[in-house]
Amino acid sequence: MSLTDSTILLAGCTGQVGKVVAKALAAQGNEVHGLARFKDSAVREEMEAAGVTCHAVDLIDPDLSSVPTGPDHLINLAVTKTGRWDKDLAANADAAGLLMQHCREAKSAIHCSSTAVYAPTGGEPMSEDSPLGQDHHQYMMPTYSTVKTAAESVASFAAKAFDLPTTIARLCVPYGHEGGWPIFHLMMAQGGQPIPVHTDGSRYNVIHHEDIIGQIPALLDAATTPATILNWGGDEVVSVEEWTRYMCDIAGAPEPTFEPTDFTIPSAVIDTTKSRPVLGPPTVGWQDGFRRLVEALS
Ligand SMILES: NC(=O)c1ccc[n+]([C@@H]2O[C@H](COP(=O)([O-])OP(=O)(O)OC[C@H]3O[C@@H](n4cnc5c(N)ncnc54)[C@H](OP(=O)(O)O)[C@@H]3O)[C@@H](O)[C@H]2O)c1
């Protein structure tokens, strides 16, 4: 499946995930309009050089008047984590709906959510109909789980209200050399800092940026009204300890140390029974992906 010659509004185009997706879609011959605040002018220049048309908008109180209406597709990869409930609800939930309203004529939309919406299961696989709840991101990002759930609800409403086919994709742990949680673990290990790991084992379905990019067309194809909800991750379940030890070994970093605690992000192991036939198989195995990450950063 490929996506080309389409007009795409991509919110969150300066983020870890949004940046690689926006660049790839522009390189594939799409007209990509990227939305973010662009506080870092170097990132804006990088995106413009990649062929992305940049629109500076603050989603806390968005003025979308200069953002073109009528893209073929909306991809919302923005997330706001100020820790303030009013701001985070406005930018994540309200703004998700306002973006969908703005793009109501689009053929399809992706609203990126998170496995953080699920109640922790102690490492048991979570399917799309598993119970929602607080996943303990609150120890690091107090509003995150709640506002991501609120944003899903707004996206679900907007799909119906604007008859806009939508996929809500609950992303697990994305990574690649352009960013991701595992890079922090490598940096902590290199700095000799102990790495907090959850007492449940801190296990996740990691997904490499290349597979994220490769699965965007399928996520758009899967969009429906009412919205389709899909888990979004790889098939391999890897622990923080495993990936950190593996990266340290390749990087020649000191043996990492770990601090088991209940006060960190718990495991998010996903059931991919529903999403795998829709999204297709992952192409980057975790060891290959993490090796390439370390090599690119060296
Ligand atoms: N990273 C993960 O491990 C992970 C895991 C599961 C799910 N997810 C989900 O995946 C999606 C992408 O996450 P990410 O890690 O790429 O996020 P990120 O690196 O934090 O990037 C967030 C993006 O949103 C933009 N943004 C933040 N506040 C904004 C505001 N007030 N107005 C306009 N734009 C704003 C940022 O741009 P500016 O700062 O330039 O405005 C940036 O482009 C999100 O839905 C996230 O919840 C991520």
The ligand as an SDF file (V2000), in Angstrom:
LIG
                    3D

 48 52  0  0  0  0  0  0  0  0999 V2000
    6.3970    8.8280   22.0900 N   0  0  0  0  0  0  0  0  0  0  0  0
    5.8140    7.7490   22.6050 C   0  0  0  0  0  0  0  0  0  0  0  0
    6.4830    6.9160   23.2450 O   0  0  0  0  0  0  0  0  0  0  0  0
    4.3380    7.5190   22.3800 C   0  0  0  0  0  0  0  0  0  0  0  0
    3.7710    6.3340   22.8630 C   0  0  0  0  0  0  0  0  0  0  0  0
    2.4310    6.0880   22.6480 C   0  0  0  0  0  0  0  0  0  0  0  0
    1.6570    7.0210   21.9720 C   0  0  0  0  0  0  0  0  0  0  0  0
    2.2230    8.1730   21.5350 N   0  0  0  0  0  0  0  0  0  0  0  0
    1.3730    9.1210   20.7990 C   0  0  0  0  0  0  0  0  0  0  0  0
    1.9560    9.3220   19.5350 O   0  0  0  0  0  0  0  0  0  0  0  0
    1.6550   10.6410   19.0750 C   0  0  0  0  0  0  0  0  0  0  0  0
    2.9600   11.3360   18.7250 C   0  0  0  0  0  0  0  0  0  0  0  0
    3.7310   11.4320   19.9140 O   0  0  0  0  0  0  0  0  0  0  0  0
    5.2140   12.0110   19.9090 P   0  0  0  0  0  0  0  0  0  0  0  0
    6.0000   11.2160   20.8700 O   0  0  0  0  0  0  0  0  0  0  0  0
    5.6980   12.1690   18.5080 O   0  0  0  0  0  0  0  0  0  0  0  0
    4.9730   13.4440   20.5570 O   0  0  0  0  0  0  0  0  0  0  0  0
    6.0460   14.6030   20.7760 P   0  0  0  0  0  0  0  0  0  0  0  0
    7.3840   14.1920   20.3420 O   0  0  0  0  0  0  0  0  0  0  0  0
    5.8510   15.1060   22.1710 O   0  0  0  0  0  0  0  0  0  0  0  0
    5.5480   15.7280   19.7530 O   0  0  0  0  0  0  0  0  0  0  0  0
    4.3470   16.4080   19.9830 C   0  0  0  0  0  0  0  0  0  0  0  0
    3.9820   17.2190   18.7680 C   0  0  0  0  0  0  0  0  0  0  0  0
    2.8170   17.9770   19.1030 O   0  0  0  0  0  0  0  0  0  0  0  0
    3.1180   19.3720   18.9140 C   0  0  0  0  0  0  0  0  0  0  0  0
    2.4830   20.1510   19.9510 N   0  0  0  0  0  0  0  0  0  0  0  0
    2.6170   20.0210   21.2900 C   0  0  0  0  0  0  0  0  0  0  0  0
    1.9100   20.9700   21.9120 N   0  0  0  0  0  0  0  0  0  0  0  0
    1.3300   21.7160   20.9430 C   0  0  0  0  0  0  0  0  0  0  0  0
    0.4720   22.8530   20.9540 C   0  0  0  0  0  0  0  0  0  0  0  0
    0.0720   23.4190   22.0910 N   0  0  0  0  0  0  0  0  0  0  0  0
    0.0880   23.3600   19.7680 N   0  0  0  0  0  0  0  0  0  0  0  0
    0.4980   22.8120   18.6020 C   0  0  0  0  0  0  0  0  0  0  0  0
    1.2920   21.7320   18.5290 N   0  0  0  0  0  0  0  0  0  0  0  0
    1.7000   21.1970   19.6890 C   0  0  0  0  0  0  0  0  0  0  0  0
    4.6350   19.4870   19.0140 C   0  0  0  0  0  0  0  0  0  0  0  0
    5.0750   20.5940   18.2670 O   0  0  0  0  0  0  0  0  0  0  0  0
    5.6230   21.9640   18.8670 P   0  0  0  0  0  0  0  0  0  0  0  0
    6.2590   21.6810   20.1970 O   0  0  0  0  0  0  0  0  0  0  0  0
    6.6030   22.4490   17.8180 O   0  0  0  0  0  0  0  0  0  0  0  0
    4.4340   22.8290   18.9640 O   0  0  0  0  0  0  0  0  0  0  0  0
    5.0680   18.2010   18.3450 C   0  0  0  0  0  0  0  0  0  0  0  0
    5.0340   18.3650   16.9480 O   0  0  0  0  0  0  0  0  0  0  0  0
    0.8670   11.3090   20.2030 C   0  0  0  0  0  0  0  0  0  0  0  0
   -0.5060   11.1350   19.9750 O   0  0  0  0  0  0  0  0  0  0  0  0
    1.2820   10.5030   21.4230 C   0  0  0  0  0  0  0  0  0  0  0  0
    0.3170   10.5670   22.4530 O   0  0  0  0  0  0  0  0  0  0  0  0
    3.5490    8.4380   21.7050 C   0  0  0  0  0  0  0  0  0  0  0  0
  1  2  1  0
  2  3  2  0
  2  4  1  0
  4  5  1  0
  4 48  2  0
  5  6  2  0
  6  7  1  0
  7  8  2  0
  8  9  1  0
  8 48  1  0
  9 10  1  0
  9 46  1  0
 10 11  1  0
 11 12  1  0
 11 44  1  0
 12 13  1  0
 13 14  1  0
 14 15  2  0
 14 16  1  0
 14 17  1  0
 17 18  1  0
 18 19  2  0
 18 20  1  0
 18 21  1  0
 21 22  1  0
 22 23  1  0
 23 24  1  0
 23 42  1  0
 24 25  1  0
 25 26  1  0
 25 36  1  0
 26 27  1  0
 26 35  1  0
 27 28  2  0
 28 29  1  0
 29 30  1  0
 29 35  2  0
 30 31  1  0
 30 32  2  0
 32 33  1  0
 33 34  2  0
 34 35  1  0
 36 37  1  0
 36 42  1  0
 37 38  1  0
 38 39  2  0
 38 40  1  0
 38 41  1  0
 42 43  1  0
 44 45  1  0
 44 46  1  0
 46 47  1  0
M  CHG  2   8   1  16  -1
M  END
$$$$
